[in-house]
């Protein structure tokens, strides 16, 4: 099972306002930030549309070591 509060690329907290909520949210950091299409394309098919990327991964920045959240 996928943890919707964790980034599927690096495993850090994704700070998604929608994570774990049944109703749609009106605002989230990603509504105002571009997401690197290459990062989305690099995710395995089974990880897509299951959890949001974290802000760092969404920008295509290098993955930080686990435990840095």
mmCIF file of the N, C-alpha and C atoms, coordinates in Angstrom:
data_MODEL
# 
_entry.id   MODEL 
# 
loop_
_atom_site.group_PDB 
_atom_site.id 
_atom_site.type_symbol 
_atom_site.label_atom_id 
_atom_site.label_alt_id 
_atom_site.label_comp_id 
_atom_site.label_asym_id 
_atom_site.label_entity_id 
_atom_site.label_seq_id 
_atom_site.pdbx_PDB_ins_code 
_atom_site.Cartn_x 
_atom_site.Cartn_y 
_atom_site.Cartn_z 
_atom_site.occupancy 
_atom_site.B_iso_or_equiv 
_atom_site.pdbx_formal_charge 
_atom_site.auth_seq_id 
_atom_site.auth_comp_id 
_atom_site.auth_asym_id 
_atom_site.auth_atom_id 
_atom_site.pdbx_PDB_model_num 
ATOM 1   N N  . UNK A 1 1  ? 0.846   -1.187 0.000   1.00 0.00 ? 1  UNK A N  1 
ATOM 2   C CA . UNK A 1 1  ? 0.000   0.000  0.000   1.00 0.00 ? 1  UNK A CA 1 
ATOM 3   C C  . UNK A 1 1  ? 0.888   1.245  0.000   1.00 0.00 ? 1  UNK A C  1 
ATOM 4   N N  . UNK A 1 2  ? 0.509   2.254  -0.760  1.00 0.00 ? 2  UNK A N  1 
ATOM 5   C CA . UNK A 1 2  ? 1.267   3.488  -0.877  1.00 0.00 ? 2  UNK A CA 1 
ATOM 6   C C  . UNK A 1 2  ? 0.890   4.462  0.228   1.00 0.00 ? 2  UNK A C  1 
ATOM 7   N N  . UNK A 1 3  ? 1.891   5.074  0.837   1.00 0.00 ? 3  UNK A N  1 
ATOM 8   C CA . UNK A 1 3  ? 1.674   6.117  1.842   1.00 0.00 ? 3  UNK A CA 1 
ATOM 9   C C  . UNK A 1 3  ? 1.551   7.440  1.085   1.00 0.00 ? 3  UNK A C  1 
ATOM 10  N N  . UNK A 1 4  ? 0.356   8.007  1.028   1.00 0.00 ? 4  UNK A N  1 
ATOM 11  C CA . UNK A 1 4  ? 0.120   9.219  0.242   1.00 0.00 ? 4  UNK A CA 1 
ATOM 12  C C  . UNK A 1 4  ? 0.793   10.457 0.816   1.00 0.00 ? 4  UNK A C  1 
ATOM 13  N N  . UNK A 1 5  ? 1.353   10.363 2.028   1.00 0.00 ? 5  UNK A N  1 
ATOM 14  C CA . UNK A 1 5  ? 2.050   11.505 2.614   1.00 0.00 ? 5  UNK A CA 1 
ATOM 15  C C  . UNK A 1 5  ? 3.544   11.495 2.300   1.00 0.00 ? 5  UNK A C  1 
ATOM 16  N N  . UNK A 1 6  ? 4.004   10.471 1.581   1.00 0.00 ? 6  UNK A N  1 
ATOM 17  C CA . UNK A 1 6  ? 5.423   10.325 1.251   1.00 0.00 ? 6  UNK A CA 1 
ATOM 18  C C  . UNK A 1 6  ? 5.651   10.437 -0.256  1.00 0.00 ? 6  UNK A C  1 
ATOM 19  N N  . UNK A 1 7  ? 6.740   11.073 -0.627  1.00 0.00 ? 7  UNK A N  1 
ATOM 20  C CA . UNK A 1 7  ? 7.127   11.218 -2.027  1.00 0.00 ? 7  UNK A CA 1 
ATOM 21  C C  . UNK A 1 7  ? 7.502   9.853  -2.601  1.00 0.00 ? 7  UNK A C  1 
ATOM 22  N N  . UNK A 1 8  ? 6.958   9.486  -3.764  1.00 0.00 ? 8  UNK A N  1 
ATOM 23  C CA . UNK A 1 8  ? 7.281   8.184  -4.347  1.00 0.00 ? 8  UNK A CA 1 
ATOM 24  C C  . UNK A 1 8  ? 8.707   8.115  -4.900  1.00 0.00 ? 8  UNK A C  1 
ATOM 25  N N  . UNK A 1 9  ? 9.351   9.252  -5.053  1.00 0.00 ? 9  UNK A N  1 
ATOM 26  C CA . UNK A 1 9  ? 10.723  9.270  -5.580  1.00 0.00 ? 9  UNK A CA 1 
ATOM 27  C C  . UNK A 1 9  ? 11.762  9.134  -4.476  1.00 0.00 ? 9  UNK A C  1 
ATOM 28  N N  . UNK A 1 10 ? 11.598  9.889  -3.372  1.00 0.00 ? 10 UNK A N  1 
ATOM 29  C CA . UNK A 1 10 ? 12.638  9.902  -2.340  1.00 0.00 ? 10 UNK A CA 1 
ATOM 30  C C  . UNK A 1 10 ? 12.170  9.363  -0.986  1.00 0.00 ? 10 UNK A C  1 
ATOM 31  N N  . UNK A 1 11 ? 10.856  9.253  -0.767  1.00 0.00 ? 11 UNK A N  1 
ATOM 32  C CA . UNK A 1 11 ? 10.338  8.734  0.494   1.00 0.00 ? 11 UNK A CA 1 
ATOM 33  C C  . UNK A 1 11 ? 10.180  9.780  1.594   1.00 0.00 ? 11 UNK A C  1 
ATOM 34  N N  . UNK A 1 12 ? 10.576  11.021 1.319   1.00 0.00 ? 12 UNK A N  1 
ATOM 35  C CA . UNK A 1 12 ? 10.425  12.087 2.305   1.00 0.00 ? 12 UNK A CA 1 
ATOM 36  C C  . UNK A 1 12 ? 8.959   12.526 2.363   1.00 0.00 ? 12 UNK A C  1 
ATOM 37  N N  . UNK A 1 13 ? 8.579   13.261 3.403   1.00 0.00 ? 13 UNK A N  1 
ATOM 38  C CA . UNK A 1 13 ? 7.228   13.822 3.467   1.00 0.00 ? 13 UNK A CA 1 
ATOM 39  C C  . UNK A 1 13 ? 7.023   14.746 2.280   1.00 0.00 ? 13 UNK A C  1 
ATOM 40  N N  . UNK A 1 14 ? 5.863   14.640 1.626   1.00 0.00 ? 14 UNK A N  1 
ATOM 41  C CA . UNK A 1 14 ? 5.626   15.443 0.428   1.00 0.00 ? 14 UNK A CA 1 
ATOM 42  C C  . UNK A 1 14 ? 4.907   16.767 0.703   1.00 0.00 ? 14 UNK A C  1 
ATOM 43  N N  . UNK A 1 15 ? 4.459   16.969 1.922   1.00 0.00 ? 15 UNK A N  1 
ATOM 44  C CA . UNK A 1 15 ? 3.764   18.194 2.323   1.00 0.00 ? 15 UNK A CA 1 
ATOM 45  C C  . UNK A 1 15 ? 2.529   18.466 1.459   1.00 0.00 ? 15 UNK A C  1 
ATOM 46  N N  . UNK A 1 16 ? 1.891   17.418 0.985   1.00 0.00 ? 16 UNK A N  1 
ATOM 47  C CA . UNK A 1 16 ? 0.692   17.539 0.164   1.00 0.00 ? 16 UNK A CA 1 
ATOM 48  C C  . UNK A 1 16 ? -0.531  17.827 1.042   1.00 0.00 ? 16 UNK A C  1 
ATOM 49  N N  . UNK A 1 17 ? -1.256  18.865 0.703   1.00 0.00 ? 17 UNK A N  1 
ATOM 50  C CA . UNK A 1 17 ? -2.458  19.228 1.464   1.00 0.00 ? 17 UNK A CA 1 
ATOM 51  C C  . UNK A 1 17 ? -3.577  18.202 1.266   1.00 0.00 ? 17 UNK A C  1 
ATOM 52  N N  . UNK A 1 18 ? -3.537  17.454 0.172   1.00 0.00 ? 18 UNK A N  1 
ATOM 53  C CA . UNK A 1 18 ? -4.583  16.488 -0.142  1.00 0.00 ? 18 UNK A CA 1 
ATOM 54  C C  . UNK A 1 18 ? -4.331  15.130 0.508   1.00 0.00 ? 18 UNK A C  1 
ATOM 55  N N  . UNK A 1 19 ? -3.096  14.829 0.861   1.00 0.00 ? 19 UNK A N  1 
ATOM 56  C CA . UNK A 1 19 ? -2.737  13.506 1.389   1.00 0.00 ? 19 UNK A CA 1 
ATOM 57  C C  . UNK A 1 19 ? -3.614  13.111 2.580   1.00 0.00 ? 19 UNK A C  1 
ATOM 58  N N  . UNK A 1 20 ? -4.243  11.958 2.452   1.00 0.00 ? 20 UNK A N  1 
ATOM 59  C CA . UNK A 1 20 ? -5.054  11.419 3.539   1.00 0.00 ? 20 UNK A CA 1 
ATOM 60  C C  . UNK A 1 20 ? -6.435  12.029 3.680   1.00 0.00 ? 20 UNK A C  1 
ATOM 61  N N  . UNK A 1 21 ? -6.819  12.895 2.785   1.00 0.00 ? 21 UNK A N  1 
ATOM 62  C CA . UNK A 1 21 ? -8.130  13.540 2.871   1.00 0.00 ? 21 UNK A CA 1 
ATOM 63  C C  . UNK A 1 21 ? -9.054  13.008 1.778   1.00 0.00 ? 21 UNK A C  1 
ATOM 64  N N  . UNK A 1 22 ? -10.301 12.767 2.128   1.00 0.00 ? 22 UNK A N  1 
ATOM 65  C CA . UNK A 1 22 ? -11.275 12.246 1.169   1.00 0.00 ? 22 UNK A CA 1 
ATOM 66  C C  . UNK A 1 22 ? -11.829 13.347 0.269   1.00 0.00 ? 22 UNK A C  1 
ATOM 67  N N  . UNK A 1 23 ? -11.942 14.566 0.801   1.00 0.00 ? 23 UNK A N  1 
ATOM 68  C CA . UNK A 1 23 ? -12.487 15.676 0.022   1.00 0.00 ? 23 UNK A CA 1 
ATOM 69  C C  . UNK A 1 23 ? -11.360 16.491 -0.608  1.00 0.00 ? 23 UNK A C  1 
ATOM 70  N N  . UNK A 1 24 ? -11.623 17.050 -1.775  1.00 0.00 ? 24 UNK A N  1 
ATOM 71  C CA . UNK A 1 24 ? -10.618 17.853 -2.472  1.00 0.00 ? 24 UNK A CA 1 
ATOM 72  C C  . UNK A 1 24 ? -10.272 19.104 -1.678  1.00 0.00 ? 24 UNK A C  1 
ATOM 73  N N  . UNK A 1 25 ? -8.990  19.452 -1.684  1.00 0.00 ? 25 UNK A N  1 
ATOM 74  C CA . UNK A 1 25 ? -8.533  20.671 -1.012  1.00 0.00 ? 25 UNK A CA 1 
ATOM 75  C C  . UNK A 1 25 ? -8.552  21.827 -2.008  1.00 0.00 ? 25 UNK A C  1 
ATOM 76  N N  . UNK A 1 26 ? -8.576  23.031 -1.488  1.00 0.00 ? 26 UNK A N  1 
ATOM 77  C CA . UNK A 1 26 ? -8.615  24.207 -2.359  1.00 0.00 ? 26 UNK A CA 1 
ATOM 78  C C  . UNK A 1 26 ? -7.238  24.755 -2.689  1.00 0.00 ? 26 UNK A C  1 
ATOM 79  N N  . UNK A 1 27 ? -6.221  24.391 -1.895  1.00 0.00 ? 27 UNK A N  1 
ATOM 80  C CA . UNK A 1 27 ? -4.894  24.919 -2.145  1.00 0.00 ? 27 UNK A CA 1 
ATOM 81  C C  . UNK A 1 27 ? -3.826  23.954 -1.656  1.00 0.00 ? 27 UNK A C  1 
ATOM 82  N N  . UNK A 1 28 ? -2.716  23.913 -2.359  1.00 0.00 ? 28 UNK A N  1 
ATOM 83  C CA . UNK A 1 28 ? -1.557  23.107 -2.000  1.00 0.00 ? 28 UNK A CA 1 
ATOM 84  C C  . UNK A 1 28 ? -0.340  23.773 -2.631  1.00 0.00 ? 28 UNK A C  1 
ATOM 85  N N  . UNK A 1 29 ? 0.843   23.497 -2.114  1.00 0.00 ? 29 UNK A N  1 
ATOM 86  C CA . UNK A 1 29 ? 2.057   24.100 -2.673  1.00 0.00 ? 29 UNK A CA 1 
ATOM 87  C C  . UNK A 1 29 ? 2.187   23.804 -4.166  1.00 0.00 ? 29 UNK A C  1 
ATOM 88  N N  . UNK A 1 30 ? 1.753   22.612 -4.586  1.00 0.00 ? 30 UNK A N  1 
ATOM 89  C CA . UNK A 1 30 ? 1.940   22.217 -5.991  1.00 0.00 ? 30 UNK A CA 1 
ATOM 90  C C  . UNK A 1 30 ? 1.033   22.969 -6.963  1.00 0.00 ? 30 UNK A C  1 
ATOM 91  N N  . UNK A 1 31 ? 0.001   23.616 -6.449  1.00 0.00 ? 31 UNK A N  1 
ATOM 92  C CA . UNK A 1 31 ? -0.874  24.410 -7.315  1.00 0.00 ? 31 UNK A CA 1 
ATOM 93  C C  . UNK A 1 31 ? -0.132  25.628 -7.851  1.00 0.00 ? 31 UNK A C  1 
ATOM 94  N N  . UNK A 1 32 ? 0.969   25.995 -7.208  1.00 0.00 ? 32 UNK A N  1 
ATOM 95  C CA . UNK A 1 32 ? 1.693   27.215 -7.545  1.00 0.00 ? 32 UNK A CA 1 
ATOM 96  C C  . UNK A 1 32 ? 3.127   26.951 -7.999  1.00 0.00 ? 32 UNK A C  1 
ATOM 97  N N  . UNK A 1 33 ? 3.515   25.693 -8.113  1.00 0.00 ? 33 UNK A N  1 
ATOM 98  C CA . UNK A 1 33 ? 4.884   25.340 -8.465  1.00 0.00 ? 33 UNK A CA 1 
ATOM 99  C C  . UNK A 1 33 ? 4.901   24.411 -9.667  1.00 0.00 ? 33 UNK A C  1 
ATOM 100 N N  . UNK A 1 34 ? 5.823   24.636 -10.591 1.00 0.00 ? 34 UNK A N  1 
ATOM 101 C CA . UNK A 1 34 ? 5.935   23.711 -11.726 1.00 0.00 ? 34 UNK A CA 1 
ATOM 102 C C  . UNK A 1 34 ? 6.489   22.359 -11.269 1.00 0.00 ? 34 UNK A C  1 
ATOM 103 N N  . UNK A 1 35 ? 6.088   21.312 -11.951 1.00 0.00 ? 35 UNK A N  1 
ATOM 104 C CA . UNK A 1 35 ? 6.571   19.967 -11.662 1.00 0.00 ? 35 UNK A CA 1 
ATOM 105 C C  . UNK A 1 35 ? 7.356   19.499 -12.877 1.00 0.00 ? 35 UNK A C  1 
ATOM 106 N N  . UNK A 1 36 ? 8.567   19.029 -12.653 1.00 0.00 ? 36 UNK A N  1 
ATOM 107 C CA . UNK A 1 36 ? 9.447   18.564 -13.720 1.00 0.00 ? 36 UNK A CA 1 
ATOM 108 C C  . UNK A 1 36 ? 8.851   17.307 -14.370 1.00 0.00 ? 36 UNK A C  1 
ATOM 109 N N  . UNK A 1 37 ? 8.486   17.414 -15.632 1.00 0.00 ? 37 UNK A N  1 
ATOM 110 C CA . UNK A 1 37 ? 7.864   16.294 -16.345 1.00 0.00 ? 37 UNK A CA 1 
ATOM 111 C C  . UNK A 1 37 ? 8.796   15.085 -16.421 1.00 0.00 ? 37 UNK A C  1 
ATOM 112 N N  . UNK A 1 38 ? 10.098  15.313 -16.494 1.00 0.00 ? 38 UNK A N  1 
ATOM 113 C CA . UNK A 1 38 ? 11.056  14.207 -16.561 1.00 0.00 ? 38 UNK A CA 1 
ATOM 114 C C  . UNK A 1 38 ? 11.020  13.374 -15.283 1.00 0.00 ? 38 UNK A C  1 
ATOM 115 N N  . UNK A 1 39 ? 10.789  14.021 -14.140 1.00 0.00 ? 39 UNK A N  1 
ATOM 116 C CA . UNK A 1 39 ? 10.703  13.299 -12.875 1.00 0.00 ? 39 UNK A CA 1 
ATOM 117 C C  . UNK A 1 39 ? 9.454   12.418 -12.882 1.00 0.00 ? 39 UNK A C  1 
ATOM 118 N N  . UNK A 1 40 ? 8.342   12.964 -13.316 1.00 0.00 ? 40 UNK A N  1 
ATOM 119 C CA . UNK A 1 40 ? 7.110   12.162 -13.394 1.00 0.00 ? 40 UNK A CA 1 
ATOM 120 C C  . UNK A 1 40 ? 7.299   10.972 -14.324 1.00 0.00 ? 40 UNK A C  1 
ATOM 121 N N  . UNK A 1 41 ? 7.929   11.205 -15.478 1.00 0.00 ? 41 UNK A N  1 
ATOM 122 C CA . UNK A 1 41 ? 8.160   10.129 -16.444 1.00 0.00 ? 41 UNK A CA 1 
ATOM 123 C C  . UNK A 1 41 ? 9.096   9.056  -15.907 1.00 0.00 ? 41 UNK A C  1 
ATOM 124 N N  . UNK A 1 42 ? 9.970   9.426  -14.963 1.00 0.00 ? 42 UNK A N  1 
ATOM 125 C CA . UNK A 1 42 ? 10.933  8.467  -14.429 1.00 0.00 ? 42 UNK A CA 1 
ATOM 126 C C  . UNK A 1 42 ? 10.333  7.524  -13.380 1.00 0.00 ? 42 UNK A C  1 
ATOM 127 N N  . UNK A 1 43 ? 9.152   7.854  -12.870 1.00 0.00 ? 43 UNK A N  1 
ATOM 128 C CA . UNK A 1 43 ? 8.521   6.996  -11.861 1.00 0.00 ? 43 UNK A CA 1 
ATOM 129 C C  . UNK A 1 43 ? 7.995   5.713  -12.495 1.00 0.00 ? 43 UNK A C  1 
ATOM 130 N N  . UNK A 1 44 ? 8.150   4.583  -11.824 1.00 0.00 ? 44 UNK A N  1 
ATOM 131 C CA . UNK A 1 44 ? 7.546   3.346  -12.330 1.00 0.00 ? 44 UNK A CA 1 
ATOM 132 C C  . UNK A 1 44 ? 6.024   3.502  -12.406 1.00 0.00 ? 44 UNK A C  1 
ATOM 133 N N  . UNK A 1 45 ? 5.406   2.850  -13.363 1.00 0.00 ? 45 UNK A N  1 
ATOM 134 C CA . UNK A 1 45 ? 3.960   2.964  -13.588 1.00 0.00 ? 45 UNK A CA 1 
ATOM 135 C C  . UNK A 1 45 ? 3.147   2.713  -12.323 1.00 0.00 ? 45 UNK A C  1 
ATOM 136 N N  . UNK A 1 46 ? 3.575   1.760  -11.481 1.00 0.00 ? 46 UNK A N  1 
ATOM 137 C CA . UNK A 1 46 ? 2.816   1.435  -10.276 1.00 0.00 ? 46 UNK A CA 1 
ATOM 138 C C  . UNK A 1 46 ? 2.888   2.523  -9.209  1.00 0.00 ? 46 UNK A C  1 
ATOM 139 N N  . UNK A 1 47 ? 3.794   3.493  -9.355  1.00 0.00 ? 47 UNK A N  1 
ATOM 140 C CA . UNK A 1 47 ? 3.905   4.591  -8.396  1.00 0.00 ? 47 UNK A CA 1 
ATOM 141 C C  . UNK A 1 47 ? 3.207   5.863  -8.864  1.00 0.00 ? 47 UNK A C  1 
ATOM 142 N N  . UNK A 1 48 ? 2.810   5.919  -10.102 1.00 0.00 ? 48 UNK A N  1 
ATOM 143 C CA . UNK A 1 48 ? 2.188   7.124  -10.644 1.00 0.00 ? 48 UNK A CA 1 
ATOM 144 C C  . UNK A 1 48 ? 0.753   7.275  -10.151 1.00 0.00 ? 48 UNK A C  1 
ATOM 145 N N  . UNK A 1 49 ? 0.380   8.511  -9.878  1.00 0.00 ? 49 UNK A N  1 
ATOM 146 C CA . UNK A 1 49 ? -0.985  8.854  -9.450  1.00 0.00 ? 49 UNK A CA 1 
ATOM 147 C C  . UNK A 1 49 ? -1.391  8.183  -8.136  1.00 0.00 ? 49 UNK A C  1 
ATOM 148 N N  . UNK A 1 50 ? -0.426  7.875  -7.284  1.00 0.00 ? 50 UNK A N  1 
ATOM 149 C CA . UNK A 1 50 ? -0.697  7.259  -5.985  1.00 0.00 ? 50 UNK A CA 1 
ATOM 150 C C  . UNK A 1 50 ? -0.353  8.197  -4.835  1.00 0.00 ? 50 UNK A C  1 
ATOM 151 N N  . UNK A 1 51 ? 0.698   9.026  -5.036  1.00 0.00 ? 51 UNK A N  1 
ATOM 152 C CA . UNK A 1 51 ? 1.151   9.980  -4.020  1.00 0.00 ? 51 UNK A CA 1 
ATOM 153 C C  . UNK A 1 51 ? 1.867   11.120 -4.724  1.00 0.00 ? 51 UNK A C  1 
ATOM 154 N N  . UNK A 1 52 ? 1.837   12.284 -4.125  1.00 0.00 ? 52 UNK A N  1 
ATOM 155 C CA . UNK A 1 52 ? 2.490   13.463 -4.700  1.00 0.00 ? 52 UNK A CA 1 
ATOM 156 C C  . UNK A 1 52 ? 3.988   13.428 -4.458  1.00 0.00 ? 52 UNK A C  1 
ATOM 157 N N  . UNK A 1 53 ? 4.708   14.054 -5.360  1.00 0.00 ? 53 UNK A N  1 
ATOM 158 C CA . UNK A 1 53 ? 6.129   14.280 -5.155  1.00 0.00 ? 53 UNK A CA 1 
ATOM 159 C C  . UNK A 1 53 ? 6.313   15.323 -4.063  1.00 0.00 ? 53 UNK A C  1 
ATOM 160 N N  . UNK A 1 54 ? 7.482   15.344 -3.444  1.00 0.00 ? 54 UNK A N  1 
ATOM 161 C CA . UNK A 1 54 ? 7.801   16.415 -2.502  1.00 0.00 ? 54 UNK A CA 1 
ATOM 162 C C  . UNK A 1 54 ? 8.250   17.636 -3.317  1.00 0.00 ? 54 UNK A C  1 
ATOM 163 N N  . UNK A 1 55 ? 8.277   18.818 -2.714  1.00 0.00 ? 55 UNK A N  1 
ATOM 164 C CA . UNK A 1 55 ? 8.693   20.012 -3.455  1.00 0.00 ? 55 UNK A CA 1 
ATOM 165 C C  . UNK A 1 55 ? 10.076  19.874 -4.096  1.00 0.00 ? 55 UNK A C  1 
ATOM 166 N N  . UNK A 1 56 ? 11.005  19.249 -3.398  1.00 0.00 ? 56 UNK A N  1 
ATOM 167 C CA . UNK A 1 56 ? 12.366  19.084 -3.929  1.00 0.00 ? 56 UNK A CA 1 
ATOM 168 C C  . UNK A 1 56 ? 12.372  18.203 -5.184  1.00 0.00 ? 56 UNK A C  1 
ATOM 169 N N  . UNK A 1 57 ? 11.726  17.065 -5.112  1.00 0.00 ? 57 UNK A N  1 
ATOM 170 C CA . UNK A 1 57 ? 11.683  16.161 -6.270  1.00 0.00 ? 57 UNK A CA 1 
ATOM 171 C C  . UNK A 1 57 ? 10.870  16.757 -7.413  1.00 0.00 ? 57 UNK A C  1 
ATOM 172 N N  . UNK A 1 58 ? 9.820   17.485 -7.095  1.00 0.00 ? 58 UNK A N  1 
ATOM 173 C CA . UNK A 1 58 ? 8.998   18.107 -8.133  1.00 0.00 ? 58 UNK A CA 1 
ATOM 174 C C  . UNK A 1 58 ? 9.823   19.064 -8.988  1.00 0.00 ? 58 UNK A C  1 
ATOM 175 N N  . UNK A 1 59 ? 10.839  19.661 -8.373  1.00 0.00 ? 59 UNK A N  1 
ATOM 176 C CA . UNK A 1 59 ? 11.718  20.579 -9.101  1.00 0.00 ? 59 UNK A CA 1 
ATOM 177 C C  . UNK A 1 59 ? 12.819  19.842 -9.852  1.00 0.00 ? 59 UNK A C  1 
ATOM 178 N N  . UNK A 1 60 ? 12.931  18.543 -9.646  1.00 0.00 ? 60 UNK A N  1 
ATOM 179 C CA . UNK A 1 60 ? 13.972  17.759 -10.305 1.00 0.00 ? 60 UNK A CA 1 
ATOM 180 C C  . UNK A 1 60 ? 15.312  17.847 -9.614  1.00 0.00 ? 60 UNK A C  1 
ATOM 181 N N  . UNK A 1 61 ? 15.325  18.287 -8.347  1.00 0.00 ? 61 UNK A N  1 
ATOM 182 C CA . UNK A 1 61 ? 16.575  18.387 -7.586  1.00 0.00 ? 61 UNK A CA 1 
ATOM 183 C C  . UNK A 1 61 ? 17.025  17.003 -7.129  1.00 0.00 ? 61 UNK A C  1 
ATOM 184 N N  . UNK A 1 62 ? 18.319  16.849 -6.792  1.00 0.00 ? 62 UNK A N  1 
ATOM 185 C CA . UNK A 1 62 ? 18.800  15.545 -6.335  1.00 0.00 ? 62 UNK A CA 1 
ATOM 186 C C  . UNK A 1 62 ? 18.068  15.065 -5.084  1.00 0.00 ? 62 UNK A C  1 
ATOM 187 N N  . UNK A 1 63 ? 17.944  13.777 -4.960  1.00 0.00 ? 63 UNK A N  1 
ATOM 188 C CA . UNK A 1 63 ? 17.284  13.159 -3.814  1.00 0.00 ? 63 UNK A CA 1 
ATOM 189 C C  . UNK A 1 63 ? 18.168  13.324 -2.588  1.00 0.00 ? 63 UNK A C  1 
ATOM 190 N N  . UNK A 1 64 ? 17.566  13.742 -1.463  1.00 0.00 ? 64 UNK A N  1 
ATOM 191 C CA . UNK A 1 64 ? 18.298  13.847 -0.198  1.00 0.00 ? 64 UNK A CA 1 
ATOM 192 C C  . UNK A 1 64 ? 18.234  12.511 0.525   1.00 0.00 ? 64 UNK A C  1 
ATOM 193 N N  . UNK A 1 65 ? 19.217  12.237 1.380   1.00 0.00 ? 65 UNK A N  1 
ATOM 194 C CA . UNK A 1 65 ? 19.198  10.971 2.125   1.00 0.00 ? 65 UNK A CA 1 
ATOM 195 C C  . UNK A 1 65 ? 17.960  10.850 3.001   1.00 0.00 ? 65 UNK A C  1 
ATOM 196 N N  . UNK A 1 66 ? 17.487  9.620  3.218   1.00 0.00 ? 66 UNK A N  1 
ATOM 197 C CA . UNK A 1 66 ? 16.340  9.352  4.099   1.00 0.00 ? 66 UNK A CA 1 
ATOM 198 C C  . UNK A 1 66 ? 16.615  9.909  5.482   1.00 0.00 ? 66 UNK A C  1 
ATOM 199 N N  . UNK A 1 67 ? 15.544  10.361 6.148   1.00 0.00 ? 67 UNK A N  1 
ATOM 200 C CA . UNK A 1 67 ? 15.665  10.885 7.498   1.00 0.00 ? 67 UNK A CA 1 
ATOM 201 C C  . UNK A 1 67 ? 15.940  12.377 7.535   1.00 0.00 ? 67 UNK A C  1 
ATOM 202 N N  . UNK A 1 68 ? 15.958  13.026 6.372   1.00 0.00 ? 68 UNK A N  1 
ATOM 203 C CA . UNK A 1 68 ? 16.252  14.455 6.317   1.00 0.00 ? 68 UNK A CA 1 
ATOM 204 C C  . UNK A 1 68 ? 14.993  15.304 6.346   1.00 0.00 ? 68 UNK A C  1 
ATOM 205 N N  . UNK A 1 69 ? 13.808  14.690 6.635   1.00 0.00 ? 69 UNK A N  1 
ATOM 206 C CA . UNK A 1 69 ? 12.604  15.518 6.675   1.00 0.00 ? 69 UNK A CA 1 
ATOM 207 C C  . UNK A 1 69 ? 12.524  16.122 8.017   1.00 0.00 ? 69 UNK A C  1 
# 
